[in-house]
Amino acid sequence: MLRAVLNSGDLRRRLPSLLPHCRPMSGSSIAAIFSQPSPPADPAAAIQSAGLDLSHPNTIPALLVHPDLASNYPAASSFFSWAASHPKAAVLNSKCFNSMLQLAAANGDADHFWSLVSSMRSKGYGVSKTTLEAATESFRSKNMAKDADMIRAAFAAHARNAAAAEACKILRSDADESSKLDKLNELGVEVTDELVASVVEKVGQFPRQAMVFFAWVEQTAGAGIGWGKVYNALAKIIGREDCIEEFREVLQKMSSKKLGMDKEVYVTLVDRFLKRKMVFDAVDLFRFAMGGTEKPSTEDFLFLLKKLVVSEDMDLKLLMRVVRIYQKAGNEVKCSVFDAVIKSLRSVGKLGESGRVLKAMEEGGFAPDSAVHGKAVLAMCDAGELEKAREHLARVEKSGYKLDPRVWAALVQKYSLGNDVDMAVSCFPEMLERRSGNQVGCALEVLVYGLCKKKEAKEAFKVLKNLVSEKAVVPWQTTYKYLIHKLIRQGHLKEAFDVLGLMKDNGFPPFIDPFLAHISKSGTVEDALGLLKAMSSKEFPSRTVYMRMFQGFFREGRHEIAQQLLSVSPGSVRNHADVLNLFYKKKLEESAAVAL
């Protein structure tokens, strides 16, 4: 096409008018200058001598279509490159670039063509329609379909950007909404997804302008428009407190058209709502999104749940609603979800609300197991909300749940450490309503530990003895041992002997080591007899225990106490060979010491 135009007589007749400041052979001169193997060091001087005024806006475009230069592409390309590098010697405008684009396409030089397009964009120049058609035809004639298609796409993008810029100019004007709609109609452009995306990008920070634009789109767009993209784009812009009513209308329209919300839009809006304390709208958006095809994930559900429980004014009804919406969509709320909720409550110092939060989740359809209820009770105990914890614990166990014994133990411990011994003790009847006496040992041990730390071991003994004798509670062996140690250290031997008796009644072996150590070092004969009596049943203790007692006194150098104990021992003990040998050996040792 370009060559046909160049060879036509019409162009030859027009050249003088195109080159008003040039000699008739100026095109030939330029071709000659830039065709030389070694161009002159100063082409500007040679050009000037040829009588060419390159500063005139029409000079270079005319030269590039001159037959002698247009038919010599290497010379034309070299000349254009020189002119681009010497802005003082030559002026390159949009016409110059468009002319050179046509030459590059006619000669199949795609690399140079796209390099020129890039340079034009940086200078703010556009590709003319004539150039577009000529270059497209040239590339197709050379089987360069890819480049031809790229030209079309680039031109369409340019046209779209121009239309978008004009639309934004109208939207930003001071005219009223009706006038803006009229001016948008006068643009006469086709509403496409690309046009919508381009305008949205430019007016996204101005929701009122966006709403006018989308009103025009709704009136004008044809069947080919992607309404899902349109409404998602609008929702993303106007989802804010000053446009919330309009936003809700958009959601209604999307529902009526059965359009879902894109995940990226949902995440952006929920985050925005929560940051601006628009909790109700965040939950309502969750409801809407759950009804679409691209539903919020488990992570999205958990994120919203955690944000609700840490909000300043926690709304349990909204919490219940979120759980109900999630489950109604066919999802299961796993027990691990409550772990995350507990963690969030702890982070804001709201562990005491664990029971209420769990109850709200249950009303929403969550089915917690015994472990979850136990975690709620423990959380309330940690928060010091002991009455709430106890009420929750009693309620769920009456409903048939069996909580871990450690949960009761934690409650008892908190009461004990809080100097509320009566409340700690009162937990045991409730436990025993649902458990046998040998299933509350954990709680009893915690109670004994707590009482020993807050009060004397004697008080702990009284509580334990009462529960064992009246409530048939069976303490752990470790509980007995701990209490014996504490009683002996505090000088309550009589009570310690009684504990020894309780151990024996529960079938545990007697724990006599701390008694032997204490009595051997500082006890009396009466103390020793008290221990031996506590260990006795129908028969006297074995001679082994007597032997250990005698050996302990001798080891501590208390021979007189050992002798006194021997004198009141049964004949089976006094006359036993091992006992006689022990005392005889000690007597010999004493005699030898005196002789020295």
RODO-2510 file (C-alpha; in nm, 4 decimals, decimal comma):
residues 596
     n   res          X          Y          Z
     1     m     0,0000     0,0000     0,0000
     2     l     0,2747     0,2395     0,0963
     3     r     0,4795     0,1655    -0,2169
     4     a     0,1729     0,2200    -0,4370
     5     v     0,1162     0,5596    -0,2810
     6     l     0,4815     0,6512    -0,3202
     7     n     0,4825     0,5644    -0,6908
     8     s     0,1598     0,7457    -0,7700
     9     g     0,1655     1,0687    -0,9634
    10     d    -0,0538     1,2297    -0,7016
    11     l     0,2250     1,2207    -0,4459
    12     r     0,4746     1,3610    -0,6936
    13     r     0,2417     1,6519    -0,7596
    14     r     0,2001     1,7164    -0,3810
    15     l     0,5669     1,7088    -0,2856
    16     p     0,6370     2,0773    -0,3559
    17     s     0,3572     2,1786    -0,1178
    18     l     0,4764     1,9328     0,1448
    19     l     0,8278     2,0672     0,1233
    20     p     0,7836     2,4419     0,0974
    21     h     1,1322     2,5080     0,2314
    22     c     1,3145     2,2357     0,0356
    23     r     1,4665     2,2027    -0,3071
    24     p     1,2974     1,9489    -0,5377
    25     m     1,5857     1,7036    -0,5016
    26     s     1,6105     1,7313    -0,1184
    27     g     1,4832     1,3738    -0,0669
    28     s     1,7529     1,2453    -0,2973
    29     s     2,0113     1,4494    -0,1082
    30     i     1,9152     1,3019     0,2282
    31     a     1,9162     0,9509     0,0810
    32     a     2,2613     1,0128    -0,0632
    33     i     2,4008     1,1519     0,2636
    34     f     2,2779     0,8639     0,4831
    35     s     2,3479     0,5902     0,2285
    36     q     2,7221     0,6448     0,2330
    37     p     2,9340     0,3709     0,3945
    38     s     3,1010     0,6451     0,5985
    39     p     2,8526     0,9289     0,6620
    40     p     2,9966     1,2805     0,6990
    41     a     3,1202     1,3741     1,0446
    42     d     2,8707     1,6617     1,0480
    43     p     2,5535     1,5623     0,8579
    44     a     2,3872     1,8877     0,9697
    45     a     2,6178     2,0944     0,7469
    46     a     2,5472     1,8750     0,4462
    47     i     2,1738     1,8925     0,5152
    48     q     2,1887     2,2701     0,5450
    49     s     2,3773     2,2953     0,2163
    50     a     2,0964     2,0969     0,0566
    51     g     1,8651     2,3768     0,1612
    52     l     1,6549     2,1779     0,4063
    53     d     1,4884     2,3369     0,7093
    54     l     1,4412     2,0432     0,9469
    55     s     1,2829     2,2663     1,2114
    56     h     0,9663     2,2989     1,0039
    57     p     0,7013     2,0515     1,1355
    58     n     0,6218     1,9199     0,7845
    59     t     0,9757     1,8768     0,6565
    60     i     1,0741     1,5407     0,8020
    61     p     0,7309     1,3745     0,7437
    62     a     0,7520     1,4819     0,3795
    63     l     1,1095     1,3592     0,3442
    64     l     1,0179     1,0166     0,4787
    65     v     0,7541     0,9679     0,2066
    66     h     0,9814     1,0978    -0,0697
    67     p     1,0324     0,8088    -0,3172
    68     d     1,4111     0,8260    -0,3064
    69     l     1,4228     0,8039     0,0755
    70     a     1,1146     0,5867     0,1309
    71     s     1,2516     0,3248    -0,1076
    72     n     1,5853     0,3241     0,0787
    73     y     1,4811     0,2026     0,4235
    74     p     1,8343     0,1797     0,5704
    75     a     1,8998     0,5421     0,4761
    76     a     1,5591     0,6535     0,6068
    77     s     1,6146     0,4671     0,9353
    78     s     1,9641     0,6104     0,9745
    79     f     1,8355     0,9618     0,9010
    80     f     1,5522     0,9279     1,1568
    81     s     1,7879     0,7980     1,4241
    82     w     2,0231     1,0912     1,3631
    83     a     1,7347     1,3391     1,3838
    84     a     1,6149     1,1841     1,7117
    85     s     1,9657     1,2250     1,8568
    86     h     1,9971     1,5922     1,7498
    87     p     1,6880     1,7753     1,8769
    88     k     1,8531     2,1142     1,8103
    89     a     1,9046     2,0310     1,4430
    90     a     1,5729     1,8581     1,3763
    91     v     1,2178     1,8610     1,5150
    92     l     1,0407     1,5241     1,5475
    93     n     0,6662     1,5504     1,6052
    94     s     0,3823     1,2961     1,5984
    95     k     0,3682     1,3102     1,2169
    96     c     0,7381     1,2218     1,1964
    97     f     0,6947     0,9183     1,4159
    98     n     0,3821     0,8004     1,2334
    99     s     0,5611     0,8294     0,8974
   100     m     0,8582     0,6307     1,0261
   101     l     0,6234     0,3687     1,1748
   102     q     0,4716     0,3129     0,8303
   103     l     0,8168     0,2701     0,6767
   104     a     0,9278     0,0238     0,9481
   105     a     0,6113    -0,1848     0,9028
   106     a     0,6411    -0,1753     0,5214
   107     n     0,9906    -0,3188     0,5548
   108     g     0,8953    -0,5791     0,8176
   109     d     1,1171    -0,4241     1,0855
   110     a     0,9038    -0,5160     1,3899
   111     d     1,1757    -0,4441     1,6466
   112     h     1,2212    -0,0883     1,5237
   113     f     0,8452    -0,0468     1,4925
   114     w     0,7719    -0,1303     1,8574
   115     s     1,0728     0,0680     1,9767
   116     l     0,9262     0,3706     1,8003
   117     v     0,5843     0,3057     1,9567
   118     s     0,7466     0,3025     2,3002
   119     s     0,9265     0,6320     2,2282
   120     m     0,6011     0,7879     2,1104
   121     r     0,4202     0,6895     2,4308
   122     s     0,6941     0,8413     2,6435
   123     k     0,6489     1,1682     2,4510
   124     g     0,2698     1,1547     2,4688
   125     y     0,2189     1,0897     2,0951
   126     g    -0,0459     0,8539     1,9615
   127     v    -0,0649     0,6228     1,6604
   128     s    -0,2873     0,7673     1,3897
   129     k    -0,5656     0,5670     1,2315
   130     t    -0,3960     0,5916     0,8907
   131     t    -0,0738     0,4521     1,0343
   132     l    -0,2656     0,1796     1,2149
   133     e    -0,4313     0,0606     0,8930
   134     a    -0,1166     0,0883     0,6810
   135     a     0,1058    -0,0911     0,9323
   136     t    -0,1531    -0,3649     0,9930
   137     e    -0,1803    -0,4299     0,6174
   138     s     0,1995    -0,4304     0,5807
   139     f     0,2519    -0,6820     0,8610
   140     r    -0,0233    -0,9122     0,7349
   141     s     0,1195    -0,9039     0,3818
   142     k     0,4488    -1,0247     0,5278
   143     n     0,2794    -1,3016     0,7313
   144     m     0,3502    -1,1177     1,0568
   145     a     0,0002    -1,1700     1,1986
   146     k     0,1161    -1,1485     1,5602
   147     d     0,2461    -0,7955     1,5147
   148     a    -0,0659    -0,6992     1,3208
   149     d    -0,2869    -0,8175     1,6061
   150     m    -0,0688    -0,6373     1,8596
   151     i    -0,1161    -0,3118     1,6679
   152     r    -0,4933    -0,3513     1,6815
   153     a    -0,4823    -0,4246     2,0534
   154     a    -0,2573    -0,1262     2,1199
   155     f    -0,4851     0,1052     1,9216
   156     a    -0,7921    -0,0262     2,1021
   157     a    -0,6216     0,0292     2,4373
   158     h    -0,5316     0,3822     2,3350
   159     a    -0,8881     0,4528     2,2313
   160     r    -1,0180     0,3009     2,5510
   161     n    -0,7830     0,5092     2,7635
   162     a    -0,8895     0,8212     2,5800
   163     a    -1,2552     0,7394     2,6380
   164     a    -1,1886     0,6647     3,0035
   165     a    -1,0021     0,9924     3,0463
   166     e    -1,2908     1,1841     2,8903
   167     a    -1,5428     1,0025     3,1114
   168     c    -1,3421     1,0867     3,4230
   169     k    -1,3250     1,4498     3,3151
   170     i    -1,7057     1,4561     3,2967
   171     l    -1,7445     1,2812     3,6331
   172     r    -1,5129     1,5282     3,8059
   173     s    -1,6930     1,8311     3,6729
   174     d    -1,9274     2,0440     3,8851
   175     a    -2,2327     1,9515     3,6794
   176     d    -2,5287     1,7786     3,8418
   177     e    -2,5846     1,4060     3,8058
   178     s    -2,8371     1,4373     3,5232
   179     s    -2,6036     1,6574     3,3177
   180     k    -2,3154     1,4194     3,3744
   181     l    -2,5259     1,1284     3,2491
   182     d    -2,6193     1,3266     2,9357
   183     k    -2,2547     1,4100     2,8634
   184     l    -2,1506     1,0484     2,9136
   185     n    -2,4164     0,9442     2,6623
   186     e    -2,2779     1,1998     2,4172
   187     l    -1,9391     1,0267     2,4239
   188     g    -2,0832     0,7551     2,2041
   189     v    -1,8404     0,4915     2,3303
   190     e    -1,9165     0,1251     2,3806
   191     v    -1,9313     0,0155     2,7447
   192     t    -1,6892    -0,2725     2,7886
   193     d    -1,5337    -0,4488     3,0856
   194     e    -1,2058    -0,2790     2,9995
   195     l    -1,3613     0,0671     2,9964
   196     v    -1,5252     0,0040     3,3343
   197     a    -1,1974    -0,1210     3,4825
   198     s    -1,0091     0,1824     3,3484
   199     v    -1,2572     0,4367     3,4878
   200     v    -1,2808     0,2557     3,8216
   201     e    -0,9047     0,2741     3,8576
   202     k    -0,9197     0,6511     3,8148
   203     v    -1,2252     0,7384     4,0277
   204     g    -1,1919     0,4679     4,2929
   205     q    -1,1226     0,7234     4,5649
   206     f    -1,4371     0,9202     4,4822
   207     p    -1,7388     0,6955     4,5502
   208     r    -2,0006     0,9547     4,4493
   209     q    -1,8419     0,9925     4,1072
   210     a    -1,8228     0,6151     4,0780
   211     m    -2,1955     0,5801     4,1516
   212     v    -2,2824     0,8241     3,8704
   213     f    -2,0603     0,6297     3,6330
   214     f    -2,2147     0,2967     3,7279
   215     a    -2,5646     0,4418     3,6912
   216     w    -2,4677     0,5288     3,3326
   217     v    -2,3208     0,1802     3,2810
   218     e    -2,6453     0,0184     3,3996
   219     q    -2,8435     0,2320     3,1513
   220     t    -2,6072     0,1916     2,8577
   221     a    -2,4244    -0,1415     2,8694
   222     g    -2,5240    -0,4155     2,6302
   223     a    -2,5564    -0,7879     2,6788
   224     g    -2,1826    -0,8440     2,6375
   225     i    -2,0883    -0,6632     2,9579
   226     g    -1,9614    -0,8730     3,2485
   227     w    -2,2047    -0,7664     3,5176
   228     g    -2,0225    -0,9656     3,7808
   229     k    -1,7107    -0,7558     3,7264
   230     v    -1,9135    -0,4349     3,7140
   231     y    -2,0921    -0,4886     4,0445
   232     n    -1,7833    -0,6226     4,2181
   233     a    -1,5930    -0,3109     4,1118
   234     l    -1,8715    -0,0840     4,2372
   235     a    -1,9052    -0,2736     4,5665
   236     k    -1,5340    -0,2412     4,6312
   237     i    -1,5545     0,1369     4,5909
   238     i    -1,8701     0,2211     4,7835
   239     g    -1,8302    -0,0320     5,0633
   240     r    -1,7749     0,2358     5,3279
   241     e    -1,9684     0,4085     5,6006
   242     d    -2,0722     0,7169     5,3985
   243     c    -2,2206     0,5041     5,1184
   244     i    -2,3437     0,2058     5,3159
   245     e    -2,7064     0,2285     5,2049
   246     e    -2,6011     0,2366     4,8407
   247     f    -2,3677    -0,0559     4,9103
   248     r    -2,6547    -0,2609     5,0503
   249     e    -2,8583    -0,1831     4,7390
   250     v    -2,5719    -0,3136     4,5266
   251     l    -2,5729    -0,6383     4,7237
   252     q    -2,9475    -0,6693     4,6630
   253     k    -2,8982    -0,6188     4,2899
   254     m    -2,6228    -0,8773     4,2855
   255     s    -2,8502    -1,1210     4,4672
   256     s    -3,1343    -1,0636     4,2215
   257     k    -2,8967    -1,1214     3,9290
   258     k    -2,7426    -1,4214     4,1093
   259     l    -2,3987    -1,2648     4,0981
   260     g    -2,1358    -1,3642     4,3510
   261     m    -1,8603    -1,1594     4,5099
   262     d    -1,4978    -1,2072     4,4135
   263     k    -1,2742    -1,3320     4,6908
   264     e    -1,0383    -1,0359     4,6601
   265     v    -1,3265    -0,7893     4,6911
   266     y    -1,4719    -0,9744     4,9903
   267     v    -1,1405    -0,9773     5,1776
   268     t    -1,0836    -0,6069     5,1104
   269     l    -1,4310    -0,5051     5,2262
   270     v    -1,4404    -0,7210     5,5399
   271     d    -1,1044    -0,5865     5,6481
   272     r    -1,2224    -0,2308     5,5839
   273     f    -1,5497    -0,2800     5,7740
   274     l    -1,3796    -0,4305     6,0755
   275     k    -1,1154    -0,1590     6,0918
   276     r    -1,3914     0,1014     6,0864
   277     k    -1,5953    -0,0905     6,3480
   278     m    -1,8737    -0,1639     6,0987
   279     v    -1,9220    -0,5080     6,2519
   280     f    -2,2837    -0,5574     6,1458
   281     d    -2,1972    -0,4873     5,7825
   282     a    -1,9003    -0,7228     5,7988
   283     v    -2,1304    -1,0024     5,9161
   284     d    -2,3935    -0,9160     5,6551
   285     l    -2,1266    -0,9254     5,3851
   286     f    -2,0204    -1,2676     5,5139
   287     r    -2,3811    -1,3831     5,4786
   288     f    -2,3998    -1,2525     5,1228
   289     a    -2,0667    -1,4053     5,0198
   290     m    -2,1662    -1,7409     5,1683
   291     g    -2,4573    -1,7495     4,9260
   292     g    -2,2312    -1,7134     4,6211
   293     t    -2,0188    -1,9581     4,4281
   294     e    -1,6859    -1,8314     4,5627
   295     k    -1,7649    -1,8769     4,9302
   296     p    -1,5438    -1,7503     5,2144
   297     s    -1,3025    -2,0163     5,3355
   298     t    -1,2639    -2,1661     5,6809
   299     e    -0,9830    -1,9167     5,7393
   300     d    -1,2172    -1,6297     5,6483
   301     f    -1,4799    -1,7627     5,8906
   302     l    -1,2240    -1,7959     6,1694
   303     f    -1,0835    -1,4495     6,0986
   304     l    -1,4281    -1,2905     6,1334
   305     l    -1,5058    -1,4915     6,4462
   306     k    -1,1834    -1,3817     6,6159
   307     k    -1,2416    -1,0179     6,5237
   308     l    -1,5907    -1,0321     6,6743
   309     v    -1,4744    -1,1680     7,0103
   310     v    -1,1976    -0,9086     7,0497
   311     s    -1,4157    -0,6104     6,9585
   312     e    -1,4786    -0,3581     7,2353
   313     d    -1,8541    -0,4136     7,2383
   314     m    -1,8739    -0,7841     7,1689
   315     d    -2,2122    -0,8675     7,0149
   316     l    -2,2974    -1,2292     7,0963
   317     k    -2,5962    -1,2250     6,8610
   318     l    -2,3687    -1,1426     6,5688
   319     l    -2,1322    -1,4134     6,6846
   320     m    -2,4160    -1,6646     6,6886
   321     r    -2,5263    -1,5449     6,3443
   322     v    -2,1817    -1,5975     6,1906
   323     v    -2,1684    -1,9562     6,3167
   324     r    -2,5220    -2,0213     6,1917
   325     i    -2,4460    -1,8777     5,8466
   326     y    -2,1313    -2,0842     5,8170
   327     q    -2,3017    -2,4081     5,9170
   328     k    -2,6091    -2,3412     5,7040
   329     a    -2,3776    -2,3267     5,4022
   330     g    -2,2875    -2,6895     5,4683
   331     n    -1,9727    -2,6379     5,6726
   332     e    -1,8739    -2,8020     5,9992
   333     v    -1,7432    -2,5912     6,2861
   334     k    -1,4619    -2,8022     6,4227
   335     c    -1,3715    -2,8024     6,7889
   336     s    -1,0294    -2,6574     6,7063
   337     v    -1,2059    -2,3321     6,6158
   338     f    -1,2731    -2,2708     6,9849
   339     d    -0,9007    -2,2969     7,0571
   340     a    -0,8434    -1,9973     6,8327
   341     v    -1,1330    -1,8125     6,9964
   342     i    -0,9855    -1,8752     7,3433
   343     k    -0,6493    -1,7464     7,2246
   344     s    -0,8092    -1,4265     7,0946
   345     l    -1,0026    -1,3735     7,4181
   346     r    -0,6822    -1,4176     7,6142
   347     s    -0,5043    -1,1585     7,3986
   348     v    -0,7528    -0,8877     7,5040
   349     g    -0,8071    -0,9977     7,8636
   350     k    -1,1563    -1,1380     7,8058
   351     l    -1,1142    -1,4989     7,9159
   352     g    -1,3995    -1,4509     8,1580
   353     e    -1,6343    -1,4310     7,8566
   354     s    -1,5409    -1,7805     7,7369
   355     g    -1,8601    -1,9374     7,8682
   356     r    -2,0884    -1,6792     7,7094
   357     v    -1,9022    -1,7008     7,3800
   358     l    -1,9284    -2,0787     7,3773
   359     k    -2,2985    -2,0641     7,4558
   360     a    -2,3560    -1,8202     7,1684
   361     m    -2,1666    -2,0525     6,9342
   362     e    -2,3828    -2,3431     7,0526
   363     e    -2,6968    -2,1426     6,9760
   364     g    -2,5553    -2,0920     6,6278
   365     g    -2,5300    -2,4672     6,5791
   366     f    -2,1826    -2,5467     6,7087
   367     a    -2,1678    -2,8855     6,8840
   368     p    -1,8779    -2,8738     7,1323
   369     d    -1,7443    -3,1873     7,2938
   370     s    -1,6448    -3,2328     7,6582
   371     a    -1,2913    -3,1107     7,5875
   372     v    -1,4214    -2,7796     7,4514
   373     h    -1,6415    -2,7243     7,7561
   374     g    -1,3434    -2,8061     7,9738
   375     k    -1,1346    -2,5424     7,7974
   376     a    -1,4054    -2,2832     7,8559
   377     v    -1,4165    -2,3654     8,2279
   378     l    -1,0370    -2,3499     8,2567
   379     a    -1,0341    -2,0153     8,0771
   380     m    -1,2887    -1,8725     8,3199
   381     c    -1,0864    -2,0087     8,6115
   382     d    -0,7759    -1,8363     8,4749
   383     a    -0,9753    -1,5138     8,4548
   384     g    -1,0872    -1,5503     8,8175
   385     e    -1,4527    -1,5917     8,7171
   386     l    -1,4960    -1,8914     8,9458
   387     e    -1,8716    -1,8710     8,9911
   388     k    -1,9240    -1,8534     8,6142
   389     a    -1,6884    -2,1456     8,5712
   390     r    -1,8693    -2,3493     8,8332
   391     e    -2,2120    -2,2754     8,6881
   392     h    -2,0963    -2,3701     8,3393
   393     l    -1,9317    -2,6872     8,4649
   394     a    -2,2376    -2,7958     8,6609
   395     r    -2,4725    -2,7178     8,3705
   396     v    -2,2856    -2,9133     8,1063
   397     e    -2,2229    -3,2140     8,3288
   398     k    -2,5919    -3,2291     8,4145
   399     s    -2,6505    -3,2316     8,0390
   400     g    -2,4507    -3,5501     8,0095
   401     y    -2,0987    -3,4293     7,9362
   402     k    -1,8099    -3,5892     8,1252
   403     l    -1,5342    -3,3360     8,1723
   404     d    -1,1772    -3,4222     8,2513
   405     p    -1,1205    -3,4506     8,6306
   406     r    -0,8484    -3,1895     8,5936
   407     v    -1,1156    -2,9324     8,5153
   408     w    -1,2752    -2,9804     8,8563
   409     a    -0,9253    -2,9811     9,0062
   410     a    -0,8479    -2,6440     8,8487
   411     l    -1,1674    -2,4955     8,9922
   412     v    -1,0927    -2,6353     9,3376
   413     q    -0,7376    -2,5051     9,3214
   414     k    -0,8503    -2,1535     9,2330
   415     y    -1,0940    -2,1514     9,5244
   416     s    -0,8257    -2,2825     9,7582
   417     l    -0,5629    -2,0292     9,6528
   418     g    -0,8226    -1,7578     9,6816
   419     n    -0,8765    -1,8345    10,0529
   420     d    -1,2265    -1,9579     9,9803
   421     v    -1,1837    -2,3011    10,1346
   422     d    -1,5535    -2,3493    10,1951
   423     m    -1,6309    -2,3052     9,8261
   424     a    -1,3473    -2,5402     9,7319
   425     v    -1,4851    -2,8052     9,9667
   426     s    -1,8398    -2,7475     9,8460
   427     c    -1,7351    -2,8550     9,4963
   428     f    -1,6959    -3,2120     9,6144
   429     p    -2,0643    -3,2921     9,6695
   430     e    -2,1345    -3,1732     9,3135
   431     m    -1,8530    -3,3879     9,1789
   432     l    -1,9703    -3,6883     9,3771
   433     e    -2,3201    -3,6546     9,2296
   434     r    -2,1730    -3,7537     8,8941
   435     r    -1,8576    -3,9435     8,9959
   436     s    -1,7632    -4,2027     9,2511
   437     g    -1,5316    -4,1200     9,5393
   438     n    -1,2292    -4,2742     9,3709
   439     q    -1,2640    -4,0408     9,0715
   440     v    -1,2044    -3,7119     9,2488
   441     g    -0,8528    -3,7781     9,3726
   442     c    -0,7047    -3,5163     9,1386
   443     a    -0,9291    -3,2431     9,2768
   444     l    -0,8611    -3,3487     9,6352
   445     e    -0,4847    -3,3414     9,5849
   446     v    -0,5083    -2,9918     9,4429
   447     l    -0,7230    -2,8896     9,7404
   448     v    -0,4689    -3,0279     9,9902
   449     y    -0,1816    -2,8544     9,8104
   450     g    -0,3683    -2,5262     9,8078
   451     l    -0,4671    -2,5463    10,1738
   452     c    -0,1125    -2,6301    10,2787
   453     k     0,0165    -2,3263    10,0944
   454     k    -0,2473    -2,0851    10,2223
   455     k    -0,3059    -2,2295    10,5682
   456     e    -0,1607    -2,4900    10,8020
   457     a    -0,1398    -2,8553    10,7025
   458     k    -0,3628    -2,9265    11,0026
   459     e    -0,6504    -2,7513    10,8239
   460     a    -0,5879    -2,9593    10,5110
   461     f    -0,5945    -3,2732    10,7246
   462     k    -0,9335    -3,1845    10,8715
   463     v    -1,0823    -3,1336    10,5254
   464     l    -0,9314    -3,4556    10,3910
   465     k    -1,0406    -3,6614    10,6928
   466     n    -1,3951    -3,5330    10,6630
   467     l    -1,4186    -3,6112    10,2903
   468     v    -1,2721    -3,9567    10,3401
   469     s    -1,4910    -4,0504    10,6355
   470     e    -1,8180    -3,8829    10,5315
   471     k    -1,8035    -3,8726    10,1501
   472     a    -1,6089    -4,1943    10,0872
   473     v    -1,3517    -3,9999     9,8857
   474     v    -1,0357    -4,1972     9,8072
   475     p    -0,7274    -3,9723     9,7991
   476     w    -0,4301    -4,0530     9,5842
   477     q    -0,1263    -4,2071     9,7521
   478     t     0,0741    -3,8989     9,6559
   479     t    -0,1783    -3,6827     9,8420
   480     y    -0,1286    -3,8839    10,1604
   481     k     0,2479    -3,8676    10,1305
   482     y     0,2494    -3,4918    10,0686
   483     l     0,0216    -3,4266    10,3672
   484     i     0,2313    -3,6492    10,5969
   485     h     0,5453    -3,4532    10,5068
   486     k     0,3715    -3,1205    10,5728
   487     l     0,2188    -3,2313    10,9051
   488     i     0,5507    -3,3679    11,0390
   489     r     0,7392    -3,0515    10,9400
   490     q     0,4828    -2,8388    11,1195
   491     g     0,4939    -3,0586    11,4322
   492     h     0,1520    -3,2175    11,3993
   493     l     0,2568    -3,5780    11,4645
   494     k    -0,0780    -3,6932    11,5967
   495     e    -0,2553    -3,5824    11,2788
   496     a     0,0228    -3,7382    11,0712
   497     f    -0,0328    -4,0699    11,2540
   498     d    -0,4030    -4,0431    11,1684
   499     v    -0,3179    -3,9932    10,8014
   500     l    -0,1081    -4,3072    10,8219
   501     g    -0,4150    -4,4896    10,9482
   502     l    -0,6259    -4,3555    10,6618
   503     m    -0,3652    -4,4751    10,4135
   504     k    -0,3811    -4,8200    10,5666
   505     d    -0,7624    -4,8203    10,5459
   506     n    -0,7448    -4,7336    10,1744
   507     g    -0,5080    -5,0224    10,1104
   508     f    -0,1887    -4,8213    10,0652
   509     p     0,1386    -4,9442    10,2234
   510     p     0,2393    -4,7390    10,5300
   511     f     0,4611    -4,4433    10,4507
   512     i     0,6955    -4,4409    10,7525
   513     d     1,0233    -4,2990    10,6221
   514     p     0,9549    -3,9353    10,7194
   515     f     0,8305    -4,0515    11,0624
   516     l     1,1452    -4,2553    11,1285
   517     a     1,3700    -3,9674    11,0217
   518     h     1,1887    -3,7155    11,2421
   519     i     1,1463    -3,9334    11,5527
   520     s     1,5031    -4,0653    11,5372
   521     k     1,6353    -3,7107    11,5376
   522     s     1,4091    -3,5325    11,7829
   523     g     1,1158    -3,7555    11,8841
   524     t     1,0327    -3,9080    12,2168
   525     v     0,9574    -4,2648    12,3176
   526     e     0,5906    -4,1675    12,3176
   527     d     0,6284    -4,0469    11,9581
   528     a     0,7869    -4,3760    11,8605
   529     l     0,5086    -4,5700    12,0298
   530     g     0,2529    -4,3521    11,8551
   531     l     0,3990    -4,4453    11,5182
   532     l     0,4080    -4,8123    11,6071
   533     k     0,0493    -4,7969    11,7273
   534     a    -0,0641    -4,6209    11,4088
   535     m     0,0863    -4,9042    11,2097
   536     s    -0,0661    -5,1783    11,4214
   537     s    -0,3851    -5,3608    11,3472
   538     k    -0,4559    -5,6938    11,5179
   539     e    -0,0878    -5,7620    11,5427
   540     f     0,2124    -5,5606    11,6477
   541     p     0,4286    -5,4156    11,3706
   542     s     0,6989    -5,6365    11,2364
   543     r     1,0345    -5,6539    11,4144
   544     t     1,1815    -5,4877    11,1027
   545     v     1,0139    -5,1578    11,1961
   546     y     1,1433    -5,1843    11,5541
   547     m     1,4900    -5,2549    11,4212
   548     r     1,4776    -4,9471    11,1956
   549     m     1,3628    -4,7355    11,4870
   550     f     1,6415    -4,8636    11,7167
   551     q     1,8982    -4,8126    11,4407
   552     g     1,7755    -4,4573    11,3844
   553     f     1,8160    -4,3671    11,7524
   554     f     2,1651    -4,5186    11,7618
   555     r     2,2604    -4,3348    11,4429
   556     e     2,1590    -4,0039    11,5971
   557     g     2,3498    -4,0911    11,9211
   558     r     2,0310    -4,1226    12,1252
   559     h     2,1142    -4,4504    12,2977
   560     e     1,9098    -4,3705    12,6077
   561     i     1,5904    -4,3209    12,4063
   562     a     1,6609    -4,6478    12,2258
   563     q     1,6994    -4,8255    12,5593
   564     q     1,3761    -4,6765    12,6901
   565     l     1,1894    -4,7918    12,3818
   566     l     1,3355    -5,1389    12,4201
   567     s     1,2158    -5,1563    12,7790
   568     v     0,8540    -5,0994    12,6773
   569     s     0,8656    -5,3212    12,3697
   570     p     0,6877    -5,6587    12,3571
   571     g     0,8864    -5,9633    12,4701
   572     s     0,8922    -6,0946    12,1128
   573     v     1,0899    -5,7873    12,0208
   574     r     1,3134    -5,7560    12,3314
   575     n     1,4221    -6,1193    12,3154
   576     h     1,4703    -6,1412    11,9405
   577     a     1,8249    -6,2345    11,8401
   578     d     1,8638    -5,9460    11,5930
   579     v     1,7560    -5,6929    11,8537
   580     l     1,9816    -5,8456    12,1218
   581     n     2,2768    -5,8469    11,8822
   582     l     2,2150    -5,4820    11,7909
   583     f     2,2135    -5,3647    12,1536
   584     y     2,5049    -5,5915    12,2511
   585     k     2,7140    -5,4543    11,9633
   586     k     2,6342    -5,0958    12,0645
   587     k     2,7256    -5,1724    12,4262
   588     l     3,0649    -5,3091    12,3192
   589     e     3,1237    -4,9988    12,1078
   590     e     3,0466    -4,7747    12,4060
   591     s     3,2817    -4,9750    12,6346
   592     a     3,5635    -4,9485    12,3844
   593     a     3,5102    -4,5767    12,3580
   594     v     3,5261    -4,5341    12,7372
   595     a     3,8504    -4,7419    12,7578
   596     l     4,0163    -4,5078    12,5122
***
